[in-house]
Amino acid sequence: MIPSEEYMLGLVGHKFPGGNRTIDRWENYLLTDCTTSPQLEDGLAHPIALFHIPIQGVQTSIAELFDLGRVKETGSVGLDGYDWEFFKPLREEIEYRCEGEIVEVERRFTDAGKIYDRFVFSIELFDEDGEPVAKATSYWRLRRGKVER
């Protein structure tokens, strides 16, 4: 069953619980290695960490995001893009405070008459002084199937 447009639009402003997350040295090593990049020096974390660190940092998961968007019942997810902003270097072994929310939902239709919801969430990471370090915004396409209009 396709979730109502009212339900989906009502998700805008939904705040994630928030919390803290540290990028462990071993984790950064493996993330960097899987990109076939050389290891970074001086405790710098590979930017690819922003795919999952923010989500875990706000105490949620991909499965919970799917539940919010009611994806399990109605279709699949496509990645329309992501935007990573760095205000300071991202580092290993630093505990970051993470806050985020759903910032946009829009019901759309393809030319073929299929429905999808544009689902955008943004998560910020702050250092121990409360200064912003990074912001990760993800743009998802929640595919719903064909509907009669």
PyMOL CGO cylinders between C-alpha atoms (Angstrom):
from pymol import cmd
from pymol.cgo import CYLINDER

trace = [
    CYLINDER, 0.00, 0.00, 0.00, 1.33, 3.42, -0.93, 0.3, 1, 1, 1, 1, 1, 1,
    CYLINDER, 1.33, 3.42, -0.93, 1.55, 5.76, 2.06, 0.3, 1, 1, 1, 1, 1, 1,
    CYLINDER, 1.55, 5.76, 2.06, -0.63, 8.83, 1.81, 0.3, 1, 1, 1, 1, 1, 1,
    CYLINDER, -0.63, 8.83, 1.81, 0.87, 12.08, 0.64, 0.3, 1, 1, 1, 1, 1, 1,
    CYLINDER, 0.87, 12.08, 0.64, -0.31, 13.62, 3.92, 0.3, 1, 1, 1, 1, 1, 1,
    CYLINDER, -0.31, 13.62, 3.92, 1.67, 11.03, 5.91, 0.3, 1, 1, 1, 1, 1, 1,
    CYLINDER, 1.67, 11.03, 5.91, 4.80, 11.57, 3.83, 0.3, 1, 1, 1, 1, 1, 1,
    CYLINDER, 4.80, 11.57, 3.83, 4.65, 15.37, 3.96, 0.3, 1, 1, 1, 1, 1, 1,
    CYLINDER, 4.65, 15.37, 3.96, 4.12, 15.10, 7.72, 0.3, 1, 1, 1, 1, 1, 1,
    CYLINDER, 4.12, 15.10, 7.72, 7.61, 13.62, 8.03, 0.3, 1, 1, 1, 1, 1, 1,
    CYLINDER, 7.61, 13.62, 8.03, 9.23, 16.98, 7.29, 0.3, 1, 1, 1, 1, 1, 1,
    CYLINDER, 9.23, 16.98, 7.29, 10.77, 18.25, 10.50, 0.3, 1, 1, 1, 1, 1, 1,
    CYLINDER, 10.77, 18.25, 10.50, 10.98, 14.76, 12.05, 0.3, 1, 1, 1, 1, 1, 1,
    CYLINDER, 10.98, 14.76, 12.05, 14.03, 14.94, 14.27, 0.3, 1, 1, 1, 1, 1, 1,
    CYLINDER, 14.03, 14.94, 14.27, 16.23, 11.93, 14.85, 0.3, 1, 1, 1, 1, 1, 1,
    CYLINDER, 16.23, 11.93, 14.85, 17.05, 11.12, 18.49, 0.3, 1, 1, 1, 1, 1, 1,
    CYLINDER, 17.05, 11.12, 18.49, 20.61, 12.42, 18.16, 0.3, 1, 1, 1, 1, 1, 1,
    CYLINDER, 20.61, 12.42, 18.16, 23.67, 11.20, 19.96, 0.3, 1, 1, 1, 1, 1, 1,
    CYLINDER, 23.67, 11.20, 19.96, 27.41, 10.81, 19.72, 0.3, 1, 1, 1, 1, 1, 1,
    CYLINDER, 27.41, 10.81, 19.72, 29.66, 8.87, 17.37, 0.3, 1, 1, 1, 1, 1, 1,
    CYLINDER, 29.66, 8.87, 17.37, 33.40, 8.37, 17.14, 0.3, 1, 1, 1, 1, 1, 1,
    CYLINDER, 33.40, 8.37, 17.14, 35.23, 7.17, 14.04, 0.3, 1, 1, 1, 1, 1, 1,
    CYLINDER, 35.23, 7.17, 14.04, 37.54, 4.49, 15.41, 0.3, 1, 1, 1, 1, 1, 1,
    CYLINDER, 37.54, 4.49, 15.41, 41.03, 4.17, 13.96, 0.3, 1, 1, 1, 1, 1, 1,
    CYLINDER, 41.03, 4.17, 13.96, 40.39, 0.58, 12.78, 0.3, 1, 1, 1, 1, 1, 1,
    CYLINDER, 40.39, 0.58, 12.78, 37.11, 1.66, 11.14, 0.3, 1, 1, 1, 1, 1, 1,
    CYLINDER, 37.11, 1.66, 11.14, 38.79, 4.50, 9.26, 0.3, 1, 1, 1, 1, 1, 1,
    CYLINDER, 38.79, 4.50, 9.26, 41.56, 2.14, 8.16, 0.3, 1, 1, 1, 1, 1, 1,
    CYLINDER, 41.56, 2.14, 8.16, 39.04, -0.30, 6.66, 0.3, 1, 1, 1, 1, 1, 1,
    CYLINDER, 39.04, -0.30, 6.66, 36.92, 2.45, 5.05, 0.3, 1, 1, 1, 1, 1, 1,
    CYLINDER, 36.92, 2.45, 5.05, 39.99, 3.98, 3.45, 0.3, 1, 1, 1, 1, 1, 1,
    CYLINDER, 39.99, 3.98, 3.45, 41.31, 0.58, 2.37, 0.3, 1, 1, 1, 1, 1, 1,
    CYLINDER, 41.31, 0.58, 2.37, 38.06, -0.38, 0.65, 0.3, 1, 1, 1, 1, 1, 1,
    CYLINDER, 38.06, -0.38, 0.65, 38.32, 2.74, -1.53, 0.3, 1, 1, 1, 1, 1, 1,
    CYLINDER, 38.32, 2.74, -1.53, 41.87, 1.68, -2.53, 0.3, 1, 1, 1, 1, 1, 1,
    CYLINDER, 41.87, 1.68, -2.53, 43.09, 5.08, -1.34, 0.3, 1, 1, 1, 1, 1, 1,
    CYLINDER, 43.09, 5.08, -1.34, 46.28, 5.47, 0.64, 0.3, 1, 1, 1, 1, 1, 1,
    CYLINDER, 46.28, 5.47, 0.64, 45.79, 5.84, 4.37, 0.3, 1, 1, 1, 1, 1, 1,
    CYLINDER, 45.79, 5.84, 4.37, 45.44, 9.45, 5.46, 0.3, 1, 1, 1, 1, 1, 1,
    CYLINDER, 45.44, 9.45, 5.46, 47.94, 10.97, 7.88, 0.3, 1, 1, 1, 1, 1, 1,
    CYLINDER, 47.94, 10.97, 7.88, 47.49, 12.82, 11.16, 0.3, 1, 1, 1, 1, 1, 1,
    CYLINDER, 47.49, 12.82, 11.16, 44.29, 11.01, 12.13, 0.3, 1, 1, 1, 1, 1, 1,
    CYLINDER, 44.29, 11.01, 12.13, 42.26, 12.38, 9.22, 0.3, 1, 1, 1, 1, 1, 1,
    CYLINDER, 42.26, 12.38, 9.22, 39.15, 10.33, 8.50, 0.3, 1, 1, 1, 1, 1, 1,
    CYLINDER, 39.15, 10.33, 8.50, 38.23, 9.37, 4.96, 0.3, 1, 1, 1, 1, 1, 1,
    CYLINDER, 38.23, 9.37, 4.96, 35.21, 11.35, 3.71, 0.3, 1, 1, 1, 1, 1, 1,
    CYLINDER, 35.21, 11.35, 3.71, 33.38, 8.10, 2.86, 0.3, 1, 1, 1, 1, 1, 1,
    CYLINDER, 33.38, 8.10, 2.86, 32.65, 7.83, 6.59, 0.3, 1, 1, 1, 1, 1, 1,
    CYLINDER, 32.65, 7.83, 6.59, 29.83, 10.33, 5.99, 0.3, 1, 1, 1, 1, 1, 1,
    CYLINDER, 29.83, 10.33, 5.99, 27.78, 7.60, 4.35, 0.3, 1, 1, 1, 1, 1, 1,
    CYLINDER, 27.78, 7.60, 4.35, 27.09, 5.86, 7.67, 0.3, 1, 1, 1, 1, 1, 1,
    CYLINDER, 27.09, 5.86, 7.67, 28.62, 7.73, 10.63, 0.3, 1, 1, 1, 1, 1, 1,
    CYLINDER, 28.62, 7.73, 10.63, 25.93, 10.46, 10.69, 0.3, 1, 1, 1, 1, 1, 1,
    CYLINDER, 25.93, 10.46, 10.69, 23.07, 7.94, 10.47, 0.3, 1, 1, 1, 1, 1, 1,
    CYLINDER, 23.07, 7.94, 10.47, 24.49, 5.89, 13.33, 0.3, 1, 1, 1, 1, 1, 1,
    CYLINDER, 24.49, 5.89, 13.33, 25.36, 9.06, 15.23, 0.3, 1, 1, 1, 1, 1, 1,
    CYLINDER, 25.36, 9.06, 15.23, 21.73, 10.19, 15.38, 0.3, 1, 1, 1, 1, 1, 1,
    CYLINDER, 21.73, 10.19, 15.38, 20.78, 6.75, 16.73, 0.3, 1, 1, 1, 1, 1, 1,
    CYLINDER, 20.78, 6.75, 16.73, 18.92, 5.52, 13.67, 0.3, 1, 1, 1, 1, 1, 1,
    CYLINDER, 18.92, 5.52, 13.67, 19.57, 3.04, 10.87, 0.3, 1, 1, 1, 1, 1, 1,
    CYLINDER, 19.57, 3.04, 10.87, 18.85, 2.51, 7.21, 0.3, 1, 1, 1, 1, 1, 1,
    CYLINDER, 18.85, 2.51, 7.21, 16.12, 0.03, 8.24, 0.3, 1, 1, 1, 1, 1, 1,
    CYLINDER, 16.12, 0.03, 8.24, 14.46, 2.67, 10.45, 0.3, 1, 1, 1, 1, 1, 1,
    CYLINDER, 14.46, 2.67, 10.45, 14.65, 5.23, 7.63, 0.3, 1, 1, 1, 1, 1, 1,
    CYLINDER, 14.65, 5.23, 7.63, 12.97, 2.67, 5.35, 0.3, 1, 1, 1, 1, 1, 1,
    CYLINDER, 12.97, 2.67, 5.35, 10.27, 2.19, 7.98, 0.3, 1, 1, 1, 1, 1, 1,
    CYLINDER, 10.27, 2.19, 7.98, 9.67, 5.94, 8.25, 0.3, 1, 1, 1, 1, 1, 1,
    CYLINDER, 9.67, 5.94, 8.25, 9.35, 6.20, 4.48, 0.3, 1, 1, 1, 1, 1, 1,
    CYLINDER, 9.35, 6.20, 4.48, 7.26, 3.01, 4.40, 0.3, 1, 1, 1, 1, 1, 1,
    CYLINDER, 7.26, 3.01, 4.40, 9.57, 1.53, 1.81, 0.3, 1, 1, 1, 1, 1, 1,
    CYLINDER, 9.57, 1.53, 1.81, 9.30, -2.12, 2.82, 0.3, 1, 1, 1, 1, 1, 1,
    CYLINDER, 9.30, -2.12, 2.82, 5.64, -2.21, 1.84, 0.3, 1, 1, 1, 1, 1, 1,
    CYLINDER, 5.64, -2.21, 1.84, 5.72, -0.18, -1.33, 0.3, 1, 1, 1, 1, 1, 1,
    CYLINDER, 5.72, -0.18, -1.33, 8.82, -0.27, -3.47, 0.3, 1, 1, 1, 1, 1, 1,
    CYLINDER, 8.82, -0.27, -3.47, 12.50, 0.45, -3.55, 0.3, 1, 1, 1, 1, 1, 1,
    CYLINDER, 12.50, 0.45, -3.55, 14.94, 3.25, -2.85, 0.3, 1, 1, 1, 1, 1, 1,
    CYLINDER, 14.94, 3.25, -2.85, 17.13, 5.09, -5.32, 0.3, 1, 1, 1, 1, 1, 1,
    CYLINDER, 17.13, 5.09, -5.32, 19.87, 7.49, -4.37, 0.3, 1, 1, 1, 1, 1, 1,
    CYLINDER, 19.87, 7.49, -4.37, 19.33, 10.85, -6.07, 0.3, 1, 1, 1, 1, 1, 1,
    CYLINDER, 19.33, 10.85, -6.07, 22.50, 12.19, -4.55, 0.3, 1, 1, 1, 1, 1, 1,
    CYLINDER, 22.50, 12.19, -4.55, 24.21, 13.38, -1.45, 0.3, 1, 1, 1, 1, 1, 1,
    CYLINDER, 24.21, 13.38, -1.45, 25.91, 16.57, -0.37, 0.3, 1, 1, 1, 1, 1, 1,
    CYLINDER, 25.91, 16.57, -0.37, 28.78, 16.56, 2.08, 0.3, 1, 1, 1, 1, 1, 1,
    CYLINDER, 28.78, 16.56, 2.08, 29.93, 19.83, 3.57, 0.3, 1, 1, 1, 1, 1, 1,
    CYLINDER, 29.93, 19.83, 3.57, 33.11, 19.96, 5.61, 0.3, 1, 1, 1, 1, 1, 1,
    CYLINDER, 33.11, 19.96, 5.61, 33.67, 22.92, 7.94, 0.3, 1, 1, 1, 1, 1, 1,
    CYLINDER, 33.67, 22.92, 7.94, 36.67, 21.35, 9.68, 0.3, 1, 1, 1, 1, 1, 1,
    CYLINDER, 36.67, 21.35, 9.68, 38.70, 18.20, 9.00, 0.3, 1, 1, 1, 1, 1, 1,
    CYLINDER, 38.70, 18.20, 9.00, 36.94, 14.99, 10.02, 0.3, 1, 1, 1, 1, 1, 1,
    CYLINDER, 36.94, 14.99, 10.02, 39.19, 13.01, 12.37, 0.3, 1, 1, 1, 1, 1, 1,
    CYLINDER, 39.19, 13.01, 12.37, 39.55, 9.61, 13.96, 0.3, 1, 1, 1, 1, 1, 1,
    CYLINDER, 39.55, 9.61, 13.96, 39.06, 9.12, 17.70, 0.3, 1, 1, 1, 1, 1, 1,
    CYLINDER, 39.06, 9.12, 17.70, 37.05, 12.34, 18.18, 0.3, 1, 1, 1, 1, 1, 1,
    CYLINDER, 37.05, 12.34, 18.18, 33.58, 12.05, 19.66, 0.3, 1, 1, 1, 1, 1, 1,
    CYLINDER, 33.58, 12.05, 19.66, 31.15, 13.99, 17.49, 0.3, 1, 1, 1, 1, 1, 1,
    CYLINDER, 31.15, 13.99, 17.49, 27.69, 15.07, 18.59, 0.3, 1, 1, 1, 1, 1, 1,
    CYLINDER, 27.69, 15.07, 18.59, 25.19, 14.35, 15.81, 0.3, 1, 1, 1, 1, 1, 1,
    CYLINDER, 25.19, 14.35, 15.81, 21.83, 16.00, 15.14, 0.3, 1, 1, 1, 1, 1, 1,
    CYLINDER, 21.83, 16.00, 15.14, 19.55, 15.66, 12.17, 0.3, 1, 1, 1, 1, 1, 1,
    CYLINDER, 19.55, 15.66, 12.17, 16.11, 15.66, 10.69, 0.3, 1, 1, 1, 1, 1, 1,
    CYLINDER, 16.11, 15.66, 10.69, 14.04, 15.06, 7.59, 0.3, 1, 1, 1, 1, 1, 1,
    CYLINDER, 14.04, 15.06, 7.59, 14.20, 18.36, 5.70, 0.3, 1, 1, 1, 1, 1, 1,
    CYLINDER, 14.20, 18.36, 5.70, 12.12, 17.72, 2.58, 0.3, 1, 1, 1, 1, 1, 1,
    CYLINDER, 12.12, 17.72, 2.58, 9.51, 15.36, 1.22, 0.3, 1, 1, 1, 1, 1, 1,
    CYLINDER, 9.51, 15.36, 1.22, 7.80, 15.85, -2.10, 0.3, 1, 1, 1, 1, 1, 1,
    CYLINDER, 7.80, 15.85, -2.10, 5.43, 13.53, -3.92, 0.3, 1, 1, 1, 1, 1, 1,
    CYLINDER, 5.43, 13.53, -3.92, 6.28, 13.29, -7.63, 0.3, 1, 1, 1, 1, 1, 1,
    CYLINDER, 6.28, 13.29, -7.63, 5.18, 11.39, -10.71, 0.3, 1, 1, 1, 1, 1, 1,
    CYLINDER, 5.18, 11.39, -10.71, 7.26, 10.13, -13.60, 0.3, 1, 1, 1, 1, 1, 1,
    CYLINDER, 7.26, 10.13, -13.60, 6.18, 10.60, -17.22, 0.3, 1, 1, 1, 1, 1, 1,
    CYLINDER, 6.18, 10.60, -17.22, 5.14, 6.93, -17.17, 0.3, 1, 1, 1, 1, 1, 1,
    CYLINDER, 5.14, 6.93, -17.17, 2.71, 7.61, -14.32, 0.3, 1, 1, 1, 1, 1, 1,
    CYLINDER, 2.71, 7.61, -14.32, 4.77, 6.02, -11.56, 0.3, 1, 1, 1, 1, 1, 1,
    CYLINDER, 4.77, 6.02, -11.56, 4.75, 7.65, -8.17, 0.3, 1, 1, 1, 1, 1, 1,
    CYLINDER, 4.75, 7.65, -8.17, 7.77, 8.34, -6.04, 0.3, 1, 1, 1, 1, 1, 1,
    CYLINDER, 7.77, 8.34, -6.04, 8.58, 10.44, -3.02, 0.3, 1, 1, 1, 1, 1, 1,
    CYLINDER, 8.58, 10.44, -3.02, 11.66, 12.62, -2.86, 0.3, 1, 1, 1, 1, 1, 1,
    CYLINDER, 11.66, 12.62, -2.86, 12.92, 12.07, 0.70, 0.3, 1, 1, 1, 1, 1, 1,
    CYLINDER, 12.92, 12.07, 0.70, 15.73, 14.29, 2.00, 0.3, 1, 1, 1, 1, 1, 1,
    CYLINDER, 15.73, 14.29, 2.00, 17.40, 14.12, 5.39, 0.3, 1, 1, 1, 1, 1, 1,
    CYLINDER, 17.40, 14.12, 5.39, 20.30, 16.09, 6.77, 0.3, 1, 1, 1, 1, 1, 1,
    CYLINDER, 20.30, 16.09, 6.77, 22.62, 15.34, 9.68, 0.3, 1, 1, 1, 1, 1, 1,
    CYLINDER, 22.62, 15.34, 9.68, 25.23, 17.62, 11.25, 0.3, 1, 1, 1, 1, 1, 1,
    CYLINDER, 25.23, 17.62, 11.25, 28.32, 16.64, 13.22, 0.3, 1, 1, 1, 1, 1, 1,
    CYLINDER, 28.32, 16.64, 13.22, 29.68, 18.93, 15.95, 0.3, 1, 1, 1, 1, 1, 1,
    CYLINDER, 29.68, 18.93, 15.95, 33.00, 18.77, 17.80, 0.3, 1, 1, 1, 1, 1, 1,
    CYLINDER, 33.00, 18.77, 17.80, 33.48, 18.85, 21.57, 0.3, 1, 1, 1, 1, 1, 1,
    CYLINDER, 33.48, 18.85, 21.57, 33.32, 22.67, 21.50, 0.3, 1, 1, 1, 1, 1, 1,
    CYLINDER, 33.32, 22.67, 21.50, 29.94, 22.61, 19.75, 0.3, 1, 1, 1, 1, 1, 1,
    CYLINDER, 29.94, 22.61, 19.75, 31.45, 23.84, 16.49, 0.3, 1, 1, 1, 1, 1, 1,
    CYLINDER, 31.45, 23.84, 16.49, 30.11, 22.35, 13.24, 0.3, 1, 1, 1, 1, 1, 1,
    CYLINDER, 30.11, 22.35, 13.24, 32.49, 19.90, 11.57, 0.3, 1, 1, 1, 1, 1, 1,
    CYLINDER, 32.49, 19.90, 11.57, 30.42, 18.40, 8.75, 0.3, 1, 1, 1, 1, 1, 1,
    CYLINDER, 30.42, 18.40, 8.75, 26.92, 18.19, 7.34, 0.3, 1, 1, 1, 1, 1, 1,
    CYLINDER, 26.92, 18.19, 7.34, 25.68, 15.20, 5.35, 0.3, 1, 1, 1, 1, 1, 1,
    CYLINDER, 25.68, 15.20, 5.35, 22.50, 15.58, 3.29, 0.3, 1, 1, 1, 1, 1, 1,
    CYLINDER, 22.50, 15.58, 3.29, 21.05, 12.57, 1.49, 0.3, 1, 1, 1, 1, 1, 1,
    CYLINDER, 21.05, 12.57, 1.49, 18.50, 12.70, -1.33, 0.3, 1, 1, 1, 1, 1, 1,
    CYLINDER, 18.50, 12.70, -1.33, 16.48, 9.53, -1.75, 0.3, 1, 1, 1, 1, 1, 1,
    CYLINDER, 16.48, 9.53, -1.75, 13.87, 8.53, -4.31, 0.3, 1, 1, 1, 1, 1, 1,
    CYLINDER, 13.87, 8.53, -4.31, 11.28, 6.24, -2.70, 0.3, 1, 1, 1, 1, 1, 1,
    CYLINDER, 11.28, 6.24, -2.70, 9.72, 4.38, -5.63, 0.3, 1, 1, 1, 1, 1, 1,
    CYLINDER, 9.72, 4.38, -5.63, 6.10, 3.46, -5.16, 0.3, 1, 1, 1, 1, 1, 1,
    CYLINDER, 6.10, 3.46, -5.16, 4.85, 1.93, -8.42, 0.3, 1, 1, 1, 1, 1, 1,
    CYLINDER, 4.85, 1.93, -8.42, 2.19, 2.94, -10.89, 0.3, 1, 1, 1, 1, 1, 1,
    CYLINDER, 2.19, 2.94, -10.89, -1.01, 4.61, -9.78, 0.3, 1, 1, 1, 1, 1, 1,
    CYLINDER, -1.01, 4.61, -9.78, -4.06, 5.89, -11.57, 0.3, 1, 1, 1, 1, 1, 1,
    CYLINDER, -4.06, 5.89, -11.57, -4.32, 9.67, -11.49, 0.3, 1, 1, 1, 1, 1, 1,
]
cmd.load_cgo(trace, "trace")
